[in-house]
Amino acid sequence: MLNRVLVMTLAAACALALLSAGCATRNDAGAPGARDGEAASAALAARLDAILPGLAGADPVRREQAQRDFDDLCAAAGDPASPARRVALCRLIVERLSSPGPRGARLALLAALTRLGDAESVAALASLLGDPEPALCDAARRALQHNPSPSAGGALAAALDAQPGPIRQAALVNALAARREAAAEARLIALLDVADPGLRAAVISALGEIATPGAESALRAVRAVDGDARAGAIDALLRTAEHCMRDGALPRAVAIYRDLAAEADAQVRLAALGGLACADAEAALPRLVEVLSAVDEEDRTLLTAARIVQDMPGPQAGEALVRLLERDLLVAARVAVLDALAQRGERSAAAVVLTYARADDPEVSAAALCALAVLGDERHVAGLLSLAAEGDAARQGPLVETLSRLRGESVSRTLLSSLDDRATPPPARVVLIRALSAREYGAALGAFLAGARDADEGVACAAFEALASNCPGDRLEDAVDALRASQPGARAAAENALVAIAQRQSGAAARLRPLVAALEAGGDAETRAALVRVIGRLGGPAALEPLRAALRSPDAPLRDAAVRAIAAWPDADVLDDLRQIVETSAAPNHRALALRGGTRLLRERRELGEARRLERLRHFWDLAADDTERRLLLSALGDLAGADALTFAQAAMRHDALLNESATAVASIARRLAAYDAPRAQQALAELDDRPLSPAAMNLVRQARDFILRHDGYIARWSYAGPFTLDGGDYAAVFAHGFPPEQPEAGGGWRFVGPDGAPAGWRPLDAAAGDNPWQLDLTLIDRGSNRCIYAGALVWSSRAQPARLQIGSDDGVRVWLNGALVHSNPPVRALRADEDIVNVELEGGWNTLLLKVAQGSGGWGFTCGIRDREGRPLDGLIFGPTPSTDALGTAGQATGAASAGPE
Amino acid sequence: MPRSPVRSAHLTRRQFVRGAAALAASGFAALPSLAHARRAAANERLTIGLVGVGNMGSGHLDALLGNPDVQLLAVCDVDAVKRDAARRKAEEHYGGATRSGEYRAVEATNAFEDVLARDDIDAVLIAVPDHWHAIIAIAACRAGKDVYCEKPLSLTIRQAWEMVAAARRYNSVFQVGSQQRSEDNFRHACELVRSGRIGALREVRVGIGGPSRDKQFAEQPPRPGLDWDRWLGPAPWQPYNADRCSGDYNGGWRHVRDYSGGMTTDWGAHHYDIAQWGMGMDGSGCGPIEIVPPPEMPDIRKNPDPDKEPVLRFTYPTGVTMVHGGANGVKFIGSDGVIEVNRGYLKSWPDAIAKSRLGPDDVHLYRSRSHHQDWIECIRTRRRPVADVEIGASTITTCHLANIAFWTGRTIRWDPQRREIIDDAAAARWLDRPMRAPWRLHL
């Protein structure tokens, strides 16, 4: 830890005390307050010399601590309140550099001079420019480059003549460029004739930074000659112009830009015009207008030119854009100009822009409307509405968008007033409703409810959509009344609205009451069927009663709506209802719907458990009327994983018409079953070899077999404990911390006890990732961050033998085998199977395997397999049954500083 | 010796014929982008070179391959194993197009100059370590490419603004990978703040870790296939070590000062960016004017608690204070309420603020639905994207100023207009770092 030392004694004894304490300080007051400058310097020297050996050491840990101490020393020396300390430290560093020493230490000293050195350091650094060690030579060059003293530039320039070879010369040139050393102009220009292309390129680039008139002339000369260097010269001239503008040499900048604006290359022309727009807007604008008016320009050029004008300050640019609109422009140009006006916020152009909203070209029309959304106000509402009244469907969306964005409270009032005006034609009314809805204008609710009853279907639909977004839940009854009075063509929109409005009511009773009341109040069957559909979509236990009542209705539309609602139900509460429909319904489509619904639920609702899902599936199977229905059920059967399901699928293969679907189910089940009973699964697949399966089914069988083989030796059955977190602890802390499952216990094994002796809880890990039982998805257990889970497994080996673990994890992992840590890999990473290979020695008999899988954030999981040292399956391995909590200790939570996460 | 990149030819009118329509469409959030209406024909797809296929680059690779509007033509990485794997993946993906005759081979190269020299590549996506960003991005702009550059934008403040200058000079569409600007939560939070829903903004807390440091590693034999000299590039020479160049967030180059600014920049490029967006303090000329560090430098991974310990504090010209630490993401504290926002998380006190809707007269910020797609659309329309390079430079400047304060241990006074540190020459040296030969900013 670093401590702030406020006062430092002057005596050498105090300096020794500091050394012996080994403490480095940030911003400690070495000089201020010191009565004796020499003593302070001596103390500084002593500190430096104490640090230097560490910088040169072989041990990176010690080197890093020395570096930190050195950083603190340098930081303190840089304090502007103590300039003498900086000078003193730099002189000391220079002295140390004058003697040979380890490279690492010398590089650190040179880095310090890069940050601190000034005139006192120049000579020493210059002498190192010729060092034969490239790293040192370049470090000295960088230190001079960054040195504020004018003499540093002179030293670099002088070294140009002395440096051997173009590579070191180029480095010096780069340094002179970074310093913008005008005094080096002549030397640099002289190097333009060198043969080495890299050095030449560096010189050209440097001249662009130096930006003197002489450098500029030299660059123009290079540009005049066609060749590889021309592009570099143009780039350098552009930078020269920018420097000129910053340095106040505006006429030179303008001249460069004018010159380059004549280049054939469009990119260069535009770069020059962009620069000219900043340097001399009056000169640039006509040229940009010319580009935008051209009939043969690339679209990219047009768009870029428009952007340049867009960014030009002053009213002239906006005026020029407006005048441009009057010209005969390419579509891309016109669109770009309209957008540029919007981006500039040229509100005065709104009326002109509005005229282009009527353009025949849809791109132009859309661009104008888009611009008007930014530029327009209530004065433009009438014009937009007249456009809406034309009923052009393609314009409707953009019109709505524009009207919804116009600023000002008065706009909403104007829109509502127009909506209330019965003379407004339906297409415009639709636009008005949508715009008012987007504006969330509360005062329009009455108009929406009225519009829902409109004879025009489009208006009614728009009104219901607006109600869906804006109607509060306590107005549900009004919305139900609107449904009852609505046109059939608006019914779907009405239902959507009722669902949305009802969901704003808190409590199932409040949501359903108006709907059930309306249902019971009678009325035409289609309206009541709509109510049934709404009730079905709202869902929840309270909705089932009216739906079941509707199943018994004498009205066919209600029965149909009820069947569809129940068939789409999200949870398994309706399985009996669906079975009854299949059993008793005379309507073939209702049977089909109910069967599909039941099949879907059996596939999705894994929490029912394997046995119940299979039992329910058998019920449906017994009711199946034909092979089409049986095939549907077989597809759900394939989602199961148990031996009984496998037997069922195999039995279904006796029916020739179901052979392929049954085989597919067998293959799918076998993939999962293999994790727990590999011989059974493999036997089932083998029995398919002689069957006349379709190519697709054969392929699935082959894939299943390959999948199982690939996972031979992988562990699917785990127990887990956790998740564990640390208060305030981040990922690294969690990874490093030893939570209770890691605590060694007498007798080995992986049963563990908590710190107070209470057994900790281990549970079966039921977290297969999709249909891969060997890949565990721990986010199914917990979705938090910065935590870990421990997973344990038992592995029986017929003999002691060498093996290897093949592990993939997200994120880091630690592994213990029989209580010994065999692997630790902390990175935050995605899960890639077999990313970590760990050689281990299995004991004969039971082996305990414990994994700690840490979680940063996002995905979290692991895979683990055991193979021989060459990655081949091992003989004689048995993976133990999933240990229950009884086997490992009673369930409980780990206590102490480490806290387990939620169960 | 670095090679001089050659400018690319321009895209044809045909390739931009959809640009105007996209321009019109892109102005409205509600309208579907025409770019997604169908898979673009081969000659209308944006062609891209991907530079860097490590942790972030491989994620971008997947996204680019899955985007029907683009065609990946080249991958570049100094690690042969990674680049060859990336090329194989790309060619397997495009292999399906062979039958249609649209298949084009994907080049794999060690040198970004090769990518930039190709006339048939329109744009580059840069996902290399921070110390390389400026050189490649500036060269790409000069070569006529549009640029997507991962955050943090740069290693130094000067490099960031040189990148802005290059993008403006060559009119490049330049997106910085601060992709939180394309996530609804963050935009909405900033709109609420700027629309005054929490009253007068007083303080912003930003939950990120701390700065990088100089780190030391034992020398190891270089990994086969890795061009270590080029990996180092402009950074000072150091012997190879696997941890030094690892992309692992738990260690690796992000924690090493020669290559990155640590979590201050890595996460600051996200959360300081959002904080400044919410403050209305993003862009050229904006930024803090004073940065006061705590007495001790924080650990790189720590999110300090300002209510319990001293933390770094920024002061803005508006009087708003921004504080390092104490938030799950970004927390805006106003006179009438608080908003806290992070990925997948938006909460307010009182609750009603977060649920409130914005009307036409409220502040509406740039709406981008997808950071990649926004960049692609802006390439067609030539608009500035949601995380334009100037915004990225403003953000990373704030991040670097924090680090300078951490590293010097002194209060830093900053002039955002002139981009100068006031009255501290030693601190000002951190505004830039000399590059190792033969590298320089302008190749």
Interface residues (C-beta under 8 A of the other chain):
Chain A: M1 L2 R4 R26 N27 A58 P60 V61 R63 E64 Q67 R68 D71 D72 A75 A76 A77 G78 D79 P80 R86 L107 A111 T114 R115 L116 P134 A135 D138 A139 R141 R142 A143 Q145 H146 P148 P166 I167 R168 A170 A171 N174 A175 A177 A178 P197 G198 A201 A202 S205 G208 E209 D228 A231 G232 D235 A236 L238 R239 E242 D265 A266 Q267 L270 A271 G274 G275 E298 D299 R300 T301 L303 T304 A306 R307 I308 V331 A332 V335 A336 D339 A342 Q343 P362 E363 A366 A367 C370 A371 A373 G397 P398 V400 E401 S404 R405 L406 R407 G408 E409 V411 S412 R439 E440 D730 Y731 A732 F735 G812 P826 P827 V828 R829 G856
Chain B: M1 P2 S4 V6 R7 H10 L11 T12 R13 F16 V17 G19 A20 A21 L23 A24 A25 G27 F28 A30 L31 R142 G144 A165 R168 R169 Y170 N171 R213 D214 K215 Q216 F217 A218 P236 W237 S246 D248 Y249 N250 G251 P295 E296 M297 R301 K302 N303 R357 G359 P360 D361 H364 T381 R382 R383 W407 T408 G409 R410 D423 D424 A425 A426 A427 R429 W430 D432 R433 P434 M435 R436 A437 P438 W439 R440 H442 L443
